[in-house]
Amino acid sequence: MSTGEVVVYHNINTGLFKFHRFIEDKFSHAQKWLYYNVRRKKTHEIVGNFRNPLMIKKKEIIRLYLNSIQNKKGTGYFIPIPYERNNFTIIRNIFIANSQILEVKSDQITIYKWIYDESIKKGKEDLYQYYL
């Protein structure tokens, strides 16, 4: 639940449709449901995970104070990110498209945090593949 409370509901022999209707009716006002997992009764195997599509997702942003380089076509920016490998500093330019950038100034770029995290992760994987 949105308040942090956990609701355990057993014995849904009536089917998922009726359970989903029940949870929509009961938890749509002050307490909103975030997600629920459906398990088999005997094996406790997870059959499905269902998330509430109406919940507002908190989007974190990050501001990068780096000298960015716009590409020739003007569709995005290259951001130099330093990585350290075997006591050497390697700088990789990571491309961020204009559609992913929230704000651009002369010395900073603002993007969503999850895009930054995925870019760093992909850059590490690429470096690992390059130095194999």
N, CA and C atoms as an extended XYZ file, in Angstrom:
396
Properties=species:S:1:pos:R:3:atomname:S:1:resname:S:1:resid:I:1 pbc="F F F"
N         0.830       -1.172        0.000 N   MET     1
C         0.000        0.000        0.000 CA  MET     1
C         0.886        1.251        0.000 C   MET     1
N         0.324        2.342       -0.367 N   SER     2
C         1.086        3.579       -0.439 CA  SER     2
C         1.508        4.074        0.937 C   SER     2
N         0.833        3.609        1.997 N   THR     3
C         1.206        4.014        3.348 CA  THR     3
C         2.261        3.097        3.952 C   THR     3
N         2.702        2.088        3.212 N   GLY     4
C         3.713        1.163        3.706 CA  GLY     4
C         3.139       -0.100        4.299 C   GLY     4
N         1.837       -0.165        4.446 N   GLU     5
C         1.182       -1.332        5.024 CA  GLU     5
C         1.158       -2.474        4.009 C   GLU     5
N         1.300       -3.696        4.497 N   VAL     6
C         1.244       -4.883        3.647 CA  VAL     6
C        -0.052       -5.609        3.941 C   VAL     6
N        -0.791       -5.945        2.910 N   VAL     7
C        -2.050       -6.663        3.053 CA  VAL     7
C        -1.865       -8.053        2.461 C   VAL     7
N        -2.120       -9.083        3.262 N   VAL     8
C        -2.029      -10.459        2.785 CA  VAL     8
C        -3.445      -10.954        2.555 C   VAL     8
N        -3.704      -11.453        1.386 N   TYR     9
C        -5.042      -11.911        1.006 CA  TYR     9
C        -4.916      -13.359        0.563 C   TYR     9
N        -5.620      -14.244        1.225 N   HIS    10
C        -5.538      -15.675        0.919 CA  HIS    10
C        -6.805      -16.133        0.210 C   HIS    10
N        -6.690      -17.293       -0.425 N   ASN    11
C        -7.837      -18.008       -0.965 CA  ASN    11
C        -8.598      -17.203       -2.013 C   ASN    11
N        -7.952      -16.984       -3.126 N   ILE    12
C        -8.664      -16.325       -4.221 CA  ILE    12
C        -9.095      -17.377       -5.239 C   ILE    12
N        -9.977      -18.232       -4.788 N   ASN    13
C       -10.519      -19.253       -5.678 CA  ASN    13
C       -11.497      -18.664       -6.684 C   ASN    13
N       -11.865      -17.414       -6.495 N   THR    14
C       -12.828      -16.787       -7.395 CA  THR    14
C       -12.169      -16.255       -8.658 C   THR    14
N       -10.850      -16.225       -8.728 N   GLY    15
C       -10.162      -15.754       -9.926 CA  GLY    15
C        -9.531      -14.395       -9.734 C   GLY    15
N        -8.591      -14.099      -10.609 N   LEU    16
C        -7.852      -12.840      -10.512 CA  LEU    16
C        -8.709      -11.627      -10.853 C   LEU    16
N        -9.658      -11.786      -11.753 N   PHE    17
C       -10.475      -10.643      -12.143 CA  PHE    17
C       -11.260      -10.094      -10.959 C   PHE    17
N       -11.878      -10.977      -10.179 N   LYS    18
C       -12.649      -10.521       -9.011 CA  LYS    18
C       -11.733       -9.941       -7.942 C   LYS    18
N       -10.560      -10.535       -7.771 N   PHE    19
C        -9.611       -9.993       -6.794 CA  PHE    19
C        -9.145       -8.609       -7.218 C   PHE    19
N        -8.850       -8.445       -8.493 N   HIS    20
C        -8.388       -7.152       -8.988 CA  HIS    20
C        -9.481       -6.094       -8.820 C   HIS    20
N       -10.725       -6.455       -9.071 N   ARG    21
C       -11.838       -5.533       -8.864 CA  ARG    21
C       -11.981       -5.175       -7.385 C   ARG    21
N       -11.785       -6.167       -6.505 N   PHE    22
C       -11.850       -5.931       -5.060 CA  PHE    22
C       -10.776       -4.938       -4.625 C   PHE    22
N        -9.569       -5.143       -5.098 N   ILE    23
C        -8.464       -4.267       -4.665 CA  ILE    23
C        -8.618       -2.867       -5.254 C   ILE    23
N        -9.177       -2.756       -6.456 N   GLU    24
C        -9.435       -1.438       -7.049 CA  GLU    24
C       -10.483       -0.674       -6.246 C   GLU    24
N       -11.537       -1.361       -5.809 N   ASP    25
C       -12.606       -0.701       -5.055 CA  ASP    25
C       -12.168       -0.329       -3.647 C   ASP    25
N       -11.493       -1.238       -2.973 N   LYS    26
C       -11.157       -1.028       -1.566 CA  LYS    26
C        -9.997       -0.061       -1.373 C   LYS    26
N        -8.996       -0.117       -2.232 N   PHE    27
C        -7.778        0.671       -2.030 CA  PHE    27
C        -7.581        1.696       -3.143 C   PHE    27
N        -8.563        2.527       -3.371 N   SER    28
C        -8.406        3.555       -4.395 CA  SER    28
C        -8.579        4.965       -3.837 C   SER    28
N        -8.763        5.094       -2.530 N   HIS    29
C        -9.015        6.415       -1.962 CA  HIS    29
C        -7.793        6.908       -1.188 C   HIS    29
N        -7.780        6.777        0.123 N   ALA    30
C        -6.657        7.268        0.927 CA  ALA    30
C        -5.436        6.366        0.767 C   ALA    30
N        -5.667        5.066        0.823 N   GLN    31
C        -4.580        4.119        0.610 CA  GLN    31
C        -4.658        3.625       -0.821 C   GLN    31
N        -3.595        3.788       -1.539 N   LYS    32
C        -3.572        3.296       -2.910 CA  LYS    32
C        -2.691        2.058       -2.967 C   LYS    32
N        -3.084        1.111       -3.782 N   TRP    33
C        -2.274       -0.096       -3.899 CA  TRP    33
C        -1.151        0.161       -4.890 C   TRP    33
N         0.039       -0.325       -4.554 N   LEU    34
C         1.206       -0.142       -5.411 CA  LEU    34
C         1.395       -1.333       -6.340 C   LEU    34
N         1.404       -2.530       -5.750 N   TYR    35
C         1.573       -3.737       -6.556 CA  TYR    35
C         1.083       -4.929       -5.751 C   TYR    35
N         0.882       -6.055       -6.413 N   TYR    36
C         0.609       -7.304       -5.709 CA  TYR    36
C         1.202       -8.457       -6.500 C   TYR    36
N         1.587       -9.480       -5.770 N   ASN    37
C         2.146      -10.696       -6.350 CA  ASN    37
C         1.129      -11.814       -6.200 C   ASN    37
N         1.018      -12.640       -7.212 N   VAL    38
C         0.116      -13.786       -7.171 CA  VAL    38
C         0.978      -15.040       -7.144 C   VAL    38
N         0.729      -15.899       -6.137 N   ARG    39
C         1.486      -17.144       -5.981 CA  ARG    39
C         0.550      -18.340       -6.032 C   ARG    39
N         1.104      -19.462       -6.431 N   ARG    40
C         0.351      -20.719       -6.374 CA  ARG    40
C         0.267      -21.168       -4.923 C   ARG    40
N        -0.843      -21.784       -4.560 N   LYS    41
C        -1.080      -22.159       -3.170 CA  LYS    41
C        -0.151      -23.281       -2.718 C   LYS    41
N         0.054      -24.289       -3.563 N   LYS    42
C         0.853      -25.445       -3.142 CA  LYS    42
C         2.349      -25.190       -3.232 C   LYS    42
N         2.822      -24.681       -4.360 N   THR    43
C         4.271      -24.555       -4.577 CA  THR    43
C         4.814      -23.178       -4.226 C   THR    43
N         3.955      -22.224       -3.967 N   HIS    44
C         4.331      -20.832       -3.679 CA  HIS    44
C         5.100      -20.197       -4.836 C   HIS    44
N         4.924      -20.731       -6.026 N   GLU    45
C         5.555      -20.185       -7.222 CA  GLU    45
C         4.846      -18.883       -7.598 C   GLU    45
N         5.616      -17.861       -7.960 N   ILE    46
C         5.028      -16.580       -8.340 CA  ILE    46
C         4.455      -16.704       -9.750 C   ILE    46
N         3.164      -16.473       -9.859 N   VAL    47
C         2.476      -16.554      -11.147 CA  VAL    47
C         2.573      -15.226      -11.883 C   VAL    47
N         2.474      -14.132      -11.151 N   GLY    48
C         2.530      -12.828      -11.795 CA  GLY    48
C         2.720      -11.703      -10.801 C   GLY    48
N         3.293      -10.600      -11.283 N   ASN    49
C         3.446       -9.370      -10.506 CA  ASN    49
C         2.623       -8.296      -11.209 C   ASN    49
N         1.769       -7.622      -10.476 N   PHE    50
C         0.900       -6.611      -11.061 CA  PHE    50
C         1.165       -5.281      -10.367 C   PHE    50
N         1.422       -4.232      -11.146 N   ARG    51
C         1.701       -2.903      -10.615 CA  ARG    51
C         0.550       -1.968      -10.975 C   ARG    51
N         0.326       -0.993      -10.118 N   ASN    52
C        -0.729       -0.011      -10.344 CA  ASN    52
C        -0.237        1.010      -11.371 C   ASN    52
N        -0.847        1.065      -12.546 N   PRO    53
C        -0.367        1.998      -13.567 CA  PRO    53
C        -0.732        3.451      -13.273 C   PRO    53
N        -1.621        3.684      -12.322 N   LEU    54
C        -2.064        5.042      -12.033 CA  LEU    54
C        -1.210        5.754      -10.998 C   LEU    54
N        -0.308        5.024      -10.346 N   MET    55
C         0.526        5.656       -9.325 CA  MET    55
C         1.530        6.592       -9.988 C   MET    55
N         1.704        7.748       -9.404 N   ILE    56
C         2.662        8.718       -9.928 CA  ILE    56
C         4.058        8.258       -9.539 C   ILE    56
N         4.902        8.121      -10.535 N   LYS    57
C         6.259        7.667      -10.265 CA  LYS    57
C         7.142        8.871       -9.973 C   LYS    57
N         7.946        8.742       -8.958 N   LYS    58
C         8.870        9.797       -8.583 CA  LYS    58
C        10.062        9.730       -9.522 C   LYS    58
N        10.311       10.801      -10.231 N   LYS    59
C        11.418       10.831      -11.177 CA  LYS    59
C        12.532       11.681      -10.593 C   LYS    59
N        13.668       11.054      -10.400 N   GLU    60
C        14.823       11.764       -9.872 CA  GLU    60
C        15.644       12.284      -11.040 C   GLU    60
N        16.175       13.483      -10.873 N   ILE    61
C        17.026       14.049      -11.909 CA  ILE    61
C        18.415       14.268      -11.345 C   ILE    61
N        19.366       14.373      -12.244 N   ILE    62
C        20.747       14.594      -11.845 CA  ILE    62
C        21.316       15.679      -12.752 C   ILE    62
N        22.119       16.536      -12.179 N   ARG    63
C        22.750       17.614      -12.931 CA  ARG    63
C        24.238       17.299      -13.052 C   ARG    63
N        24.717       17.211      -14.283 N   LEU    64
C        26.116       16.892      -14.546 CA  LEU    64
C        26.864       18.178      -14.860 C   LEU    64
N        27.867       18.478      -14.043 N   TYR    65
C        28.688       19.663      -14.263 CA  TYR    65
C        29.926       19.247      -15.037 C   TYR    65
N        29.767       19.074      -16.325 N   LEU    66
C        30.848       18.648      -17.207 CA  LEU    66
C        30.795       19.474      -18.481 C   LEU    66
N        31.927       19.569      -19.142 N   ASN    67
C        31.942       20.223      -20.441 CA  ASN    67
C        31.436       19.230      -21.470 C   ASN    67
N        30.254       19.457      -21.960 N   SER    68
C        29.663       18.534      -22.924 CA  SER    68
C        29.954       19.020      -24.338 C   SER    68
N        29.924       18.087      -25.275 N   ILE    69
C        30.226       18.378      -26.667 CA  ILE    69
C        28.993       18.016      -27.487 C   ILE    69
N        28.465       18.983      -28.230 N   GLN    70
C        27.308       18.685      -29.071 CA  GLN    70
C        27.786       17.960      -30.325 C   GLN    70
N        27.017       16.956      -30.767 N   ASN    71
C        27.429       16.230      -31.968 CA  ASN    71
C        27.180       17.081      -33.212 C   ASN    71
N        27.726       16.641      -34.352 N   LYS    72
C        27.678       17.454      -35.574 CA  LYS    72
C        26.263       17.687      -36.081 C   LYS    72
N        25.398       16.703      -35.936 N   LYS    73
C        24.025       16.835      -36.433 CA  LYS    73
C        23.131       17.623      -35.481 C   LYS    73
N        23.585       17.847      -34.257 N   GLY    74
C        22.801       18.599      -33.283 CA  GLY    74
C        21.681       17.801      -32.646 C   GLY    74
N        21.802       16.468      -32.653 N   THR    75
C        20.744       15.628      -32.084 CA  THR    75
C        21.003       15.242      -30.639 C   THR    75
N        22.143       15.610      -30.094 N   GLY    76
C        22.450       15.248      -28.716 CA  GLY    76
C        23.828       15.740      -28.305 C   GLY    76
N        24.263       15.263      -27.144 N   TYR    77
C        25.533       15.691      -26.574 CA  TYR    77
C        26.367       14.483      -26.174 C   TYR    77
N        27.679       14.642      -26.298 N   PHE    78
C        28.613       13.665      -25.763 CA  PHE    78
C        29.077       14.171      -24.405 C   PHE    78
N        28.982       13.317      -23.416 N   ILE    79
C        29.385       13.686      -22.062 CA  ILE    79
C        30.610       12.859      -21.699 C   ILE    79
N        31.744       13.507      -21.410 N   PRO    80
C        32.945       12.748      -21.036 CA  PRO    80
C        32.840       12.233      -19.599 C   PRO    80
N        32.927       10.922      -19.439 N   ILE    81
C        32.844       10.289      -18.123 CA  ILE    81
C        34.163        9.564      -17.868 C   ILE    81
N        34.860        9.893      -16.779 N   PRO    82
C        36.117        9.186      -16.482 CA  PRO    82
C        35.863        7.856      -15.768 C   PRO    82
N        36.531        6.814      -16.237 N   TYR    83
C        36.513        5.493      -15.604 CA  TYR    83
C        37.940        5.178      -15.181 C   TYR    83
N        38.071        4.399      -14.137 N   GLU    84
C        39.402        3.982      -13.698 CA  GLU    84
C        39.526        2.479      -13.878 C   GLU    84
N        40.619        2.060      -14.543 N   ARG    85
C        40.872        0.641      -14.772 CA  ARG    85
C        42.372        0.408      -14.686 C   ARG    85
N        42.765       -0.492      -13.814 N   ASN    86
C        44.181       -0.843      -13.602 CA  ASN    86
C        45.028        0.395      -13.320 C   ASN    86
N        44.538        1.269      -12.459 N   ASN    87
C        45.212        2.508      -12.052 CA  ASN    87
C        45.401        3.495      -13.202 C   ASN    87
N        44.647        3.360      -14.259 N   PHE    88
C        44.655        4.312      -15.359 CA  PHE    88
C        43.273        4.948      -15.444 C   PHE    88
N        43.244        6.217      -15.794 N   THR    89
C        41.975        6.906      -15.987 CA  THR    89
C        41.651        6.917      -17.473 C   THR    89
N        40.502        6.362      -17.804 N   ILE    90
C        40.052        6.285      -19.186 CA  ILE    90
C        38.798        7.139      -19.298 C   ILE    90
N        38.791        8.041      -20.268 N   ILE    91
C        37.629        8.908      -20.453 CA  ILE    91
C        36.835        8.399      -21.647 C   ILE    91
N        35.557        8.118      -21.394 N   ARG    92
C        34.650        7.652      -22.452 CA  ARG    92
C        33.591        8.721      -22.672 C   ARG    92
N        33.300        8.985      -23.915 N   ASN    93
C        32.232        9.918      -24.250 CA  ASN    93
C        30.932        9.140      -24.375 C   ASN    93
N        29.977        9.475      -23.546 N   ILE    94
C        28.679        8.816      -23.560 CA  ILE    94
C        27.687        9.757      -24.233 C   ILE    94
N        26.961        9.229      -25.218 N   PHE    95
C        26.008       10.039      -25.976 CA  PHE    95
C        24.662       10.075      -25.262 C   PHE    95
N        24.122       11.283      -25.119 N   ILE    96
C        22.782       11.493      -24.568 CA  ILE    96
C        21.991       12.281      -25.615 C   ILE    96
N        20.862       11.739      -26.051 N   ALA    97
C        20.039       12.389      -27.077 CA  ALA    97
C        19.318       13.605      -26.505 C   ALA    97
N        18.965       14.534      -27.379 N   ASN    98
C        18.251       15.742      -26.948 CA  ASN    98
C        16.923       15.417      -26.281 C   ASN    98
N        16.276       14.337      -26.708 N   SER    99
C        14.986       13.974      -26.115 CA  SER    99
C        15.134       13.491      -24.677 C   SER    99
N        16.339       13.083      -24.275 N   GLN   100
C        16.576       12.605      -22.918 CA  GLN   100
C        17.089       13.701      -21.997 C   GLN   100
N        17.448       14.836      -22.549 N   ILE   101
C        18.019       15.941      -21.773 CA  ILE   101
C        16.907       16.887      -21.347 C   ILE   101
N        16.905       17.236      -20.073 N   LEU   102
C        15.888       18.145      -19.550 CA  LEU   102
C        16.303       19.609      -19.679 C   LEU   102
N        17.596       19.894      -19.436 N   GLU   103
C        18.074       21.275      -19.470 CA  GLU   103
C        19.543       21.281      -19.873 C   GLU   103
N        19.926       22.250      -20.693 N   VAL   104
C        21.317       22.383      -21.134 CA  VAL   104
C        21.771       23.806      -20.859 C   VAL   104
N        22.920       23.924      -20.200 N   LYS   105
C        23.583       25.214      -20.020 CA  LYS   105
C        25.024       25.046      -20.479 C   LYS   105
N        25.804       26.094      -20.410 N   SER   106
C        27.166       26.024      -20.948 CA  SER   106
C        28.049       25.027      -20.206 C   SER   106
N        27.850       24.861      -18.909 N   ASP   107
C        28.723       23.968      -18.139 CA  ASP   107
C        27.970       22.836      -17.440 C   ASP   107
N        26.693       22.645      -17.750 N   GLN   108
C        25.928       21.595      -17.071 CA  GLN   108
C        24.815       21.059      -17.967 C   GLN   108
N        24.461       19.810      -17.697 N   ILE   109
C        23.346       19.147      -18.377 CA  ILE   109
C        22.507       18.471      -17.307 C   ILE   109
N        21.187       18.564      -17.416 N   THR   110
C        20.281       17.921      -16.473 CA  THR   110
C        19.553       16.788      -17.190 C   THR   110
N        19.660       15.564      -16.620 N   ILE   111
C        19.004       14.386      -17.191 CA  ILE   111
C        18.369       13.588      -16.055 C   ILE   111
N        17.564       12.581      -16.426 N   TYR   112
C        16.996       11.695      -15.418 CA  TYR   112
C        18.083       10.798      -14.850 C   TYR   112
N        17.978       10.494      -13.573 N   LYS   113
C        18.994        9.689      -12.893 CA  LYS   113
C        19.080        8.284      -13.461 C   LYS   113
N        17.945        7.687      -13.834 N   TRP   114
C        17.990        6.317      -14.344 CA  TRP   114
C        18.706        6.253      -15.692 C   TRP   114
N        18.621        7.316      -16.508 N   ILE   115
C        19.358        7.355      -17.774 CA  ILE   115
C        20.849        7.424      -17.494 C   ILE   115
N        21.227        8.229      -16.507 N   TYR   116
C        22.635        8.334      -16.127 CA  TYR   116
C        23.158        6.993      -15.622 C   TYR   116
N        22.396        6.326      -14.750 N   ASP   117
C        22.826        5.031      -14.215 CA  ASP   117
C        22.978        3.992      -15.315 C   ASP   117
N        22.025        3.952      -16.252 N   GLU   118
C        22.109        2.994      -17.362 CA  GLU   118
C        23.304        3.306      -18.262 C   GLU   118
N        23.590        4.587      -18.481 N   SER   119
C        24.734        4.969      -19.314 CA  SER   119
C        26.047        4.553      -18.672 C   SER   119
N        26.168        4.743      -17.369 N   ILE   120
C        27.384        4.343      -16.656 CA  ILE   120
C        27.545        2.831      -16.705 C   ILE   120
N        26.467        2.116      -16.486 N   LYS   121
C        26.509        0.652      -16.524 CA  LYS   121
C        26.914        0.148      -17.910 C   LYS   121
N        26.328        0.735      -18.955 N   LYS   122
C        26.659        0.341      -20.330 CA  LYS   122
C        28.104        0.688      -20.650 C   LYS   122
N        28.584        1.833      -20.175 N   GLY   123
C        29.977        2.217      -20.399 CA  GLY   123
C        30.950        1.249      -19.750 C   GLY   123
N        30.628        0.785      -18.541 N   LYS   124
C        31.477       -0.205      -17.870 CA  LYS   124
C        31.504       -1.516      -18.633 C   LYS   124
N        30.338       -1.951      -19.122 N   GLU   125
C        30.280       -3.196      -19.897 CA  GLU   125
C        31.093       -3.075      -21.184 C   GLU   125
N        30.996       -1.923      -21.859 N   ASP   126
C        31.754       -1.720      -23.092 CA  ASP   126
C        33.251       -1.713      -22.834 C   ASP   126
N        33.665       -1.078      -21.734 N   LEU   127
C        35.093       -1.087      -21.391 CA  LEU   127
C        35.579       -2.492      -21.101 C   LEU   127
N        34.785       -3.257      -20.399 N   TYR   128
C        35.159       -4.630      -20.079 CA  TYR   128
C        35.306       -5.452      -21.359 C   TYR   128
N        34.370       -5.290      -22.296 N   GLN   129
C        34.444       -6.024      -23.563 CA  GLN   129
C        35.651       -5.592      -24.389 C   GLN   129
N        35.988       -4.304      -24.349 N   TYR   130
C        37.108       -3.788      -25.133 CA  TYR   130
C        38.442       -4.330      -24.630 C   TYR   130
N        38.581       -4.462      -23.315 N   TYR   131
C        39.858       -4.885      -22.737 CA  TYR   131
C        39.930       -6.378      -22.471 C   TYR   131
N        39.082       -7.183      -23.073 N   LEU   132
C        39.178       -8.637      -22.927 CA  LEU   132
C        40.308       -9.207      -23.737 C   LEU   132
